[in-house]
């Protein structure tokens, strides 16, 4: 790894073990908010000093060396230790989120291990002895979870002397491994990225305000909708020859999914379907079918229930995960605000829509509205208009289209002219939908088969093969500079693999060590491709977690454009936090801030100015921002 910065401040590496009646799947905030949560022990080390441990379950105070530490704190999962500090040591430096660093976050940034970045994976990747053992699981199962609950009172096992010794050895091992990982990775984590992470910790700890009563009412109605689910399932997909609902049967459902949407899944388990929804933007019809299947299988907790499980005091904390995507973008688990339906019911219409909701598909547009500011406060939603397509045109140097877009013309209507040979309007529903889907779906090299499949999944559009082929051909003819850019970045990547350093329009392609290709963006951010190579058939690939992923010009272009969009977001988040704007959520290129209702217009104007300001690394950009001010999150 190329050396980027020195970690000069003193660090205290911390590992806490705990117990709570609350399920850790509800998140650290809810876990430690339980009144019966307690700390078992702590392991810690300051800089390169001795690793020390302390038993806390008997009520002993936190060691003074940790409590009085003036530098940064380091943990494998910073939000877990921070949440403990917020509960047990409020007002201390440990309870200030920006004082925390995170080996898991650093590993994601540097492509060390998988996106989950467990300590064991990080240790394996860095050649550090892993502290993982079966005894660890036994200790957690025996002492961190109550063995019984009577009249609401949890009962925890009392550690034996031998297990107490094992607990302390456990945290000693974790701290030893975390410290070794931190000191290997810290020099390669740039100062700019450290600043982004510091702001991220503050915003994750601020939490997303949610409508608890609204979530309860929505979930109750969703549960009641199960009674109607069977009838609706029959309307959607019918029954097989034996009379079983196709959406209910496993094999029948998978076959229907493949035939109707071209989607092939390995199984129909709830986790698989949830992952599919998390990773794809899907249309309302498919979303309804998946929700109905969940209801029929009696596994439907629903997003509203997830919010209820995660929220503490009306807020959901840590709504997204730093650098979870390869491009550096945030993603989300749990309630997953990232895949809430974009068809949002807003403002005063929300309660009326909830009252009228009967069927499963009625509920998806209500989800965004569950994010709601407290009384006397409001939310400001700000979104860069068509940012990915704009950046693609900008870096492809398509001056003609860029001029029209910067003049305020719709990217979809511009392509609609080319596709239909005449001027179209947004009210031309069919034409507009096809043009929009083409702009959104063809910018990164998709062919006709993929385009038709994605159009069906995301927009519910049925596009015949011949028409899909025509749309792809027309789009590529109309966007020749972008198509040429795909080829250019692939050539630069191949040159880097051959040992050449190549610069192209502000992007630098290099191979600092064999197998690692680094693409440095115009702002200095490094997009990393570990274990990159050319296959025996001449195809490019890289293997971020030991699993080869195919690369080609369009995919590389997608990575670069999305990373540039992420860079714009990072600069805005840092600036807004510095200026006192309370960002509570951001989803891809959208920022949601909370403020007093009386300050909404003034705050919105400031956010718009910040987001419209061209970055120093691309002063020629003309960025446009769309905004909404509402107590509930809209679109």
C-alpha positions in Angstrom: 0.0 0.0 0.0 1.3 3.4 -0.9 2.1 5.5 2.1 -0.4 8.4 2.4 -0.3 9.9 5.9 1.2 9.4 9.3 -1.0 8.7 12.2 0.7 11.2 14.6 -1.9 11.4 17.4 -1.8 9.1 20.4 -4.3 6.3 20.1 -6.0 4.1 22.7 -7.1 0.8 21.2 -10.2 -0.4 23.0 -12.2 -3.7 23.1 -15.3 -4.0 25.3 -17.3 -7.1 26.1 -20.9 -6.8 27.4 -24.2 -8.3 28.1 -27.8 -7.2 27.5 -31.3 -8.6 27.2 -31.6 -6.7 23.9 -30.7 -8.5 20.7 -27.6 -7.1 19.2 -29.3 -7.3 15.8 -31.3 -4.3 17.0 -28.1 -2.3 16.8 -25.6 -1.1 19.5 -27.8 1.9 20.4 -30.8 -0.2 21.3 -28.6 -2.9 22.8 -27.0 -0.5 25.3 -30.1 1.5 25.9 -31.6 -1.5 27.7 -31.5 -0.7 31.5 -30.1 -4.2 32.2 -27.2 -3.9 29.8 -23.8 -4.2 31.6 -20.1 -4.3 30.7 -18.2 -7.5 31.3 -14.6 -6.5 30.7 -12.3 -4.2 28.7 -9.0 -4.6 26.9 -6.9 -1.6 26.0 -3.5 -0.4 24.9 -2.2 3.1 24.5 0.1 3.5 21.5 2.7 0.7 21.6 2.4 0.2 25.3 1.4 -3.1 27.1 -2.0 -4.5 26.5 -4.0 -4.3 29.7 -7.3 -5.7 30.8 -9.8 -4.9 33.5 -12.9 -6.8 34.8 -16.0 -4.5 34.9 -18.9 -6.8 35.6 -18.5 -6.3 39.4 -19.0 -2.5 39.0 -15.3 -1.5 38.8 -14.7 1.9 37.2 -13.2 2.3 33.8 -9.4 2.4 34.1 -8.2 6.0 34.4 -5.7 5.6 31.6 -8.6 5.1 29.2 -10.9 7.7 30.8 -8.2 10.4 30.7 -6.8 9.6 27.3 -6.4 12.8 25.2 -5.9 11.3 21.8 -8.1 9.1 19.5 -9.8 5.9 20.4 -9.6 2.9 18.1 -12.0 0.0 17.9 -12.9 -2.7 15.4 -16.5 -1.5 15.3 -16.4 2.1 16.6 -20.1 2.5 17.0 -20.4 -0.5 19.4 -17.7 0.9 21.8 -19.0 4.5 21.3 -22.6 3.4 22.2 -21.3 1.8 25.4 -19.5 5.0 26.3 -22.6 7.1 25.5 -24.5 4.9 28.0 -21.9 4.4 30.8 -19.6 7.4 30.5 -21.6 10.3 29.1 -19.8 13.6 28.9 -16.4 12.0 28.5 -14.1 12.0 25.4 -15.2 8.5 24.8 -18.8 9.7 24.3 -17.7 12.1 21.6 -18.1 10.3 18.2 -15.5 12.2 16.3 -12.8 10.9 18.8 -13.2 7.4 17.4 -11.3 5.6 14.6 -12.3 2.2 13.2 -10.2 -0.6 11.9 -13.3 -2.0 10.1 -13.8 1.3 8.3 -10.1 1.5 7.4 -10.1 -2.0 6.0 -13.1 -1.2 3.8 -11.5 1.9 2.5 -8.2 0.0 1.7 -10.0 -3.1 0.3 -8.6 -5.3 3.0 -10.9 -8.4 3.4 -14.5 -8.3 2.4 -17.0 -5.5 2.8 -18.0 -7.0 6.2 -14.4 -6.6 7.2 -14.4 -8.9 10.2 -11.4 -8.8 12.5 -10.5 -12.3 11.4 -10.6 -11.3 7.7 -8.5 -8.3 8.3 -5.9 -10.3 10.2 -5.8 -12.9 7.5 -5.3 -10.3 4.8 -2.6 -8.4 6.7 -0.7 -11.5 8.0 -1.6 -10.9 11.6 -2.4 -13.8 14.0 -6.2 -14.0 14.4 -7.7 -14.1 17.8 -10.8 -16.0 16.5 -11.6 -19.2 18.5 -14.6 -21.4 19.3 -14.2 -20.4 23.0 -15.1 -16.8 22.0 -18.5 -17.9 20.8 -19.1 -20.1 23.9 -18.4 -17.2 26.2 -20.7 -14.9 24.3 -23.5 -17.4 24.2 -23.1 -18.3 27.9 -22.6 -14.9 29.5 -23.7 -12.1 27.1 -27.2 -13.4 26.6 -29.6 -14.0 29.5 -30.3 -17.6 30.2 -33.8 -16.8 31.5 -36.3 -13.9 31.8 -38.9 -14.0 34.5 -41.5 -11.2 35.0 -39.4 -9.0 32.7 -36.2 -9.6 34.8 -33.3 -11.1 32.9 -30.9 -13.5 34.5 -27.3 -13.9 33.4 -24.9 -16.6 34.2 -22.1 -15.6 36.6 -18.7 -16.3 35.0 -16.6 -19.0 36.6 -13.0 -18.1 37.6 -11.7 -20.0 34.6 -14.1 -18.3 32.2 -13.3 -14.9 33.7 -9.7 -15.6 32.8 -10.7 -16.6 29.3 -12.7 -13.4 28.9 -9.6 -11.3 29.7 -7.5 -13.3 27.4 -10.1 -12.8 24.7 -10.1 -9.0 24.9 -6.3 -9.0 25.2 -6.1 -10.9 21.9 -8.6 -8.7 20.2 -6.7 -5.5 21.2 -3.4 -7.0 20.2 -4.8 -7.8 16.7 -6.7 -4.5 16.3 -3.6 -2.5 17.2 -1.5 -4.4 14.7 -4.1 -3.9 12.0 -4.4 -0.2 12.8 -0.7 0.5 12.7 -0.5 -1.3 9.3 -3.4 0.5 7.8 -3.3 4.0 9.3 -0.4 5.4 7.3 -2.3 4.7 4.1 -5.6 6.4 5.2 -5.4 9.9 3.7 -6.0 13.0 5.8 -8.9 13.9 3.5 -10.5 10.5 4.1 -9.9 10.8 7.9 -11.8 14.1 7.8 -14.7 12.5 6.0 -14.8 9.7 8.5 -14.7 12.1 11.5 -17.8 13.9 10.1 -19.5 10.6 9.3 -19.2 9.5 13.0 -20.9 12.7 14.1 -23.7 12.3 11.6 -24.2 8.6 12.3 -24.4 9.3 16.1 -26.9 12.1 15.4 -29.5 9.6 14.2 -32.4 9.7 11.8 -35.7 11.1 13.4 -38.6 8.7 12.8 -42.3 8.6 13.4 -42.7 5.8 15.9 -46.5 6.0 16.1 -46.7 6.1 12.3 -44.4 3.0 12.0 -46.6 1.1 14.5 -49.7 2.0 12.6 -48.2 1.1 9.3 -46.9 -2.2 10.5 -50.3 -3.1 12.1 -52.0 -2.5 8.7 -49.4 -4.4 6.9 -49.9 -7.4 9.2 -53.7 -7.1 8.6 -53.0 -7.1 4.8 -51.9 -10.7 5.1 -55.5 -11.7 5.0 -55.7 -10.2 1.5 -52.3 -11.4 0.4 -53.5 -14.8 -0.8 -56.1 -13.3 -3.1 -53.7 -10.8 -4.5 -51.0 -13.5 -4.9 -53.4 -15.4 -7.1 -54.1 -12.3 -9.2 -50.4 -11.7 -9.7 -49.0 -15.2 -10.5 -51.8 -17.7 -10.2 -51.6 -21.2 -8.9 -49.9 -24.4 -10.1 -51.7 -27.6 -11.2 -52.0 -28.8 -7.7 -53.6 -25.5 -6.6 -50.6 -24.1 -4.7 -50.1 -20.4 -5.0 -47.1 -19.8 -7.2 -45.8 -17.0 -5.0 -46.0 -19.4 -2.0 -44.2 -22.4 -3.5 -40.4 -22.4 -3.6 -39.7 -23.8 -7.1 -42.8 -22.3 -8.6 -41.9 -18.9 -7.3 -38.3 -19.0 -8.6 -39.4 -20.2 -12.0 -42.0 -17.3 -12.1 -39.4 -14.8 -11.1 -37.0 -16.0 -13.9 -39.8 -16.1 -16.5 -41.4 -12.8 -15.6 -38.4 -10.6 -14.7 -35.3 -12.6 -16.0 -34.1 -12.8 -12.4 -32.3 -16.0 -11.4 -31.8 -16.6 -7.6 -30.1 -19.5 -5.9 -33.0 -20.0 -3.5 -36.1 -18.3 -2.2 -35.0 -17.9 1.4 -35.9 -14.6 3.1 -32.3 -13.6 3.4 -31.7 -14.1 -0.3 -34.8 -12.1 -1.3 -33.8 -9.3 1.2 -30.3 -9.2 -0.3 -31.8 -9.0 -3.8 -34.0 -6.0 -2.8 -31.1 -4.3 -1.0 -28.8 -4.6 -4.1 -31.3 -3.6 -6.8 -33.7 -0.9 -7.5 -37.0 -2.7 -8.3 -40.3 -1.6 -9.7 -43.6 -1.5 -7.7 -45.0 -4.7 -9.2 -42.0 -6.8 -8.3 -41.7 -5.2 -4.9 -45.4 -6.1 -4.2 -44.8 -9.7 -5.3 -41.8 -10.1 -3.0 -43.7 -8.5 -0.1 -46.6 -10.8 -0.6 -44.4 -13.9 -0.7 -42.9 -12.7 2.6 -46.3 -12.3 4.1 -47.4 -15.8 2.9 -44.3 -17.3 4.4 -45.0 -15.6 7.7 -41.6 -14.1 7.7 -42.7 -10.5 7.1 -41.3 -8.1 9.7 -41.3 -5.3 7.1 -39.3 -2.1 7.0 -41.6 -0.4 9.5 -40.9 -3.1 12.0 -37.2 -2.8 11.4 -37.4 0.9 12.2 -39.3 0.1 15.4 -36.6 -2.5 16.4 -33.7 -0.1 15.7 -35.1 3.2 17.0 -34.1 4.5 20.4 -36.0 7.6 21.6 -37.5 8.2 18.2 -34.2 8.1 16.3 -32.5 5.4 14.3 -28.7 5.6 14.8 -26.0 4.7 12.4 -28.3 4.5 9.4 -25.6 3.8 6.9 -22.2 2.1 6.6 -19.1 4.0 5.6 -17.3 2.8 2.4 -19.4 -0.3 2.1 -19.4 -0.2 -1.7 -16.2 -0.6 -3.7 -16.6 2.9 -5.1 -16.5 4.4 -1.6 -20.2 5.0 -1.4 -22.1 4.4 1.8 -24.7 1.6 1.9 -27.2 0.4 4.5 -28.2 -2.6 6.4 -31.1 -3.1 8.8 -33.9 -0.7 7.9 -32.0 0.1 4.7 -33.1 3.6 3.9 -31.2 3.2 0.6 -33.9 1.1 -1.0 -37.0 2.8 0.2 -39.4 3.5 -2.6 -38.8 6.7 -4.5 -42.6 7.1 -4.9 -43.0 8.9 -1.7 -46.3 10.2 -0.2 -45.5 13.6 1.3 -46.7 16.1 3.9 -50.3 16.1 5.0 -51.2 13.4 2.4 -49.2 10.8 4.4 -51.8 10.1 7.1 -54.6 10.1 4.6 -52.7 7.6 2.4 -52.0 5.4 5.4 -55.7 5.4 6.4 -56.6 4.4 2.8 -54.0 1.7 2.5 -55.3 -1.8 2.1 -53.0 -3.9 -0.2 -49.3 -4.6 0.1 -48.4 -2.2 -2.7 -50.1 0.7 -0.9 -47.5 0.7 1.8 -44.2 1.2 -0.1 -44.8 4.9 -0.9 -45.4 5.5 2.8 -42.0 4.3 3.9 -40.0 7.4 3.3 -42.6 9.4 5.3 -41.6 7.4 8.4 -38.5 9.6 8.5 -40.0 12.6 10.2 -38.6 15.6 12.1 -39.8 16.2 15.7 -42.4 18.9 16.3 -41.1 22.3 15.6 -38.5 21.0 13.2 -38.4 20.1 9.6 -36.3 18.1 7.0 -34.6 19.5 4.0 -34.0 17.0 1.2 -31.4 18.1 -1.3 -30.4 16.1 -4.4 -27.9 16.8 -7.2 -30.0 16.7 -10.4 -29.0 13.9 -12.7 -25.5 13.9 -11.2 -24.1 10.6 -12.6 -25.2 11.4 -16.2 -23.8 14.9 -15.8 -20.5 13.7 -14.6 -20.4 11.2 -17.4 -20.9 13.9 -20.0 -18.4 16.2 -18.2 -15.5 13.7 -18.1 -16.4 12.3 -21.6 -16.1 15.9 -22.8 -19.4 15.8 -24.6 -19.6 19.5 -25.0 -22.8 19.6 -27.1 -25.0 17.7 -24.6 -23.3 19.2 -21.6 -24.2 22.7 -22.9 -27.9 21.7 -23.2 -28.0 20.1 -19.7 -26.2 23.0 -18.1 -28.8 25.3 -19.7 -31.5 23.4 -17.8 -32.8 20.9 -20.4 -33.8 17.4 -19.2 -31.3 14.7 -20.0 -34.3 12.4 -20.6 -36.0 14.7 -23.1 -32.8 15.3 -24.9 -32.4 11.6 -25.6 -36.1 11.3 -26.3 -35.6 13.5 -29.3 -33.0 11.1 -30.7 -34.9 8.0 -29.9 -38.2 9.0 -31.4 -37.1 11.6 -34.0 -39.2 14.3 -32.5 -39.6 16.5 -29.5 -41.2 14.7 -26.6 -42.7 16.0 -23.3 -42.8 14.5 -19.9 -46.5 14.0 -20.4 -45.8 11.6 -23.2 -45.7 8.8 -20.6 -44.5 5.9 -22.6 -41.9 7.7 -24.6 -40.6 9.5 -21.5 -40.4 6.3 -19.5 -38.3 4.6 -22.3 -36.0 7.6 -22.7 -35.5 7.9 -19.0 -34.8 4.2 -18.6 -32.2 4.4 -21.4 -30.4 7.3 -19.9 -30.3 5.6 -16.5 -29.6 2.1 -17.7 -27.2 2.4 -20.7 -24.5 4.8 -19.4 -22.2 2.0 -18.3 -22.0 -0.4 -21.2 -25.2 -2.5 -20.7 -26.2 -4.5 -23.8 -29.7 -5.1 -25.1 -30.4 -8.2 -23.0 -29.3 -6.6 -19.7 -31.1 -3.4 -20.6 -34.4 -5.2 -21.2 -34.1 -7.1 -18.0 -33.2 -4.1 -15.9 -36.0 -2.1 -17.5 -38.4 -4.8 -16.4 -37.1 -5.0 -12.9 -36.8 -1.3 -12.2 -39.5 0.3 -14.2 -41.8 -2.6 -15.1 -41.3 -2.0 -18.8 -41.7 -4.8 -21.3 -39.2 -4.2 -24.2 -39.1 -6.6 -27.1 -35.6 -7.7 -28.1 -35.6 -5.8 -31.4 -36.7 -2.6 -29.7 -34.1 -3.1 -26.9 -31.4 -3.5 -29.6 -32.6 -0.3 -31.4 -32.6 1.7 -28.1 -29.1 0.6 -27.3 -27.9 1.4 -30.8 -29.5 4.9 -30.8 -28.2 5.7 -27.3 -24.6 4.7 -28.2 -24.8 6.8 -31.4 -26.1 9.8 -29.5 -23.5 9.4 -26.8 -20.4 8.6 -28.8 -18.0 10.5 -26.5 -19.2 8.4 -23.5 -18.7 5.2 -25.5 -15.2 6.3 -26.5 -14.5 7.0 -22.8 -15.4 3.4 -21.9 -12.7 2.2 -24.3 -10.1 4.8 -23.1 -10.4 3.9 -19.4 -10.1 0.2 -20.2 -7.0 0.8 -22.3 -5.5 2.9 -19.4 -6.3 0.1 -17.0 -4.6 -2.5 -19.2 -1.6 -0.2 -19.6 -1.4 0.0 -15.8 -1.3 -3.8 -15.5 1.5 -3.7 -18.0 3.5 -1.4 -15.7 2.7 1.9 -17.4 1.4 5.0 -15.6 -1.3 6.5 -17.7 -3.1 9.8 -17.3 -6.5 10.5 -18.9 -8.5 13.6 -18.3 -7.4 14.0 -14.7 -7.5 10.3 -13.8 -4.2 8.5 -13.2 -3.9 4.7 -13.7 -1.0 3.0 -12.0 0.2 -0.3 -10.5 2.1 0.5 -7.3 2.7 -3.2 -6.7 2.1 -6.3 -8.8 -1.7 -7.1 -9.0 -2.9 -3.8 -7.4 -4.2 -1.3 -9.9 -4.9 2.2 -8.4 -7.0 4.8 -10.2 -6.4 8.2 -8.7 -9.3 10.5 -9.2 -8.9 14.2 -10.0 -9.3 15.1 -6.3 -6.7 12.6 -5.2 -9.0 9.9 -4.0 -7.7 6.4 -4.8 -10.0 3.7 -6.2 -8.2 0.4 -5.6 -8.4 -2.9 -7.6 -6.6 -5.6 -5.7 -5.6 -8.9 -7.4 -6.2 -7.3 -10.8 -5.2 -9.4 -13.9 -6.0 -10.4 -17.4 -7.6 -13.8 -17.8 -6.5 -16.5 -20.3 -9.3 -15.3 -22.6 -8.1 -11.7 -22.4 -10.8 -10.4 -20.0 -10.0 -8.0 -17.2 -10.9 -8.9 -13.6 -10.0 -8.2 -10.0 -10.6 -10.1 -6.9 -11.4 -7.9 -3.9 -12.2 -10.7 -1.5 -10.6 -13.6 -3.4 -13.7 -13.8 -5.7 -12.9 -12.7 -9.3 -15.1 -9.9 -10.6 -15.2 -9.1 -14.3 -14.1 -5.7 -15.5 -14.6 -3.9 -18.8 -14.7 -0.3 -20.0 -18.3 0.4 -19.0 -17.9 -1.1 -15.6 -14.7 0.9 -15.0 -16.5 4.0 -16.2 -19.3 3.4 -13.7 -16.8 3.0 -10.9 -15.1 6.3 -11.8 -18.3 8.3 -12.2 -19.8 7.0 -9.0 -16.6 7.6 -7.1 -16.6 11.2 -8.4 -20.2 11.6 -7.2 -19.1 10.2 -3.9 -16.3 12.8 -3.7 -18.8 15.6 -4.3 -21.0 14.2 -1.5 -18.0 14.0 0.9 -17.0 17.6 0.4 -20.5 18.7 0.9 -20.9 16.7 4.1 -17.7 18.0 5.6 -18.6 21.6 4.7 -22.1 21.4 6.0 -21.0 19.9 9.3 -18.4 22.6 9.7 -21.2 25.2 9.0 -23.5 23.8 11.7 -26.0 22.1 9.4 -27.3 18.9 11.0 -27.2 16.2 8.3 -29.2 13.2 9.6 -29.2 11.0 6.5 -27.7 10.8 3.0 -28.6 8.3 0.3 -26.4 8.1 -2.7 -26.5 11.7 -4.0 -29.2 12.9 -1.7 -28.7 14.8 1.6 -31.3 15.1 4.3 -30.8 17.7 7.0 -32.8 18.6 10.0 -33.4 22.1 11.4 -35.8 24.3 13.2 -38.9 25.0 11.0 -38.3 28.8 11.4 -34.8 28.4 9.9 -35.8 26.0 7.0 -35.6 28.4 4.1 -32.4 30.0 5.2 -30.8 26.6 5.9 -32.0 25.2 2.6 -30.5 28.1 0.7 -27.2 27.5 2.4 -27.2 23.8 1.6 -28.0 24.6 -2.1 -25.1 27.0 -2.3 -22.7 24.4 -0.8 -23.9 21.6 -3.1 -23.8 23.9 -6.2 -20.3 25.1 -5.6 -17.9 23.5 -8.2 -15.1 21.6 -6.5 -11.5 22.9 -6.7 -10.6 19.8 -8.7 -13.3 20.5 -11.4 -13.9 24.3 -11.4 -15.8 24.1 -14.6 -18.7 22.0 -13.3 -22.2 23.6 -13.1 -24.1 21.6 -10.6 -27.8 21.8 -10.1 -29.7 20.9 -6.9 -33.3 20.0 -6.3 -34.8 20.5 -2.9 -37.9 19.9 -0.8 -38.7 21.2 2.7 -41.1 19.0 4.6 -41.5 17.5 8.1 -41.5 14.1 6.4 -38.8 12.8 4.1 -40.0 13.1 0.5 -38.5 12.9 -3.0 
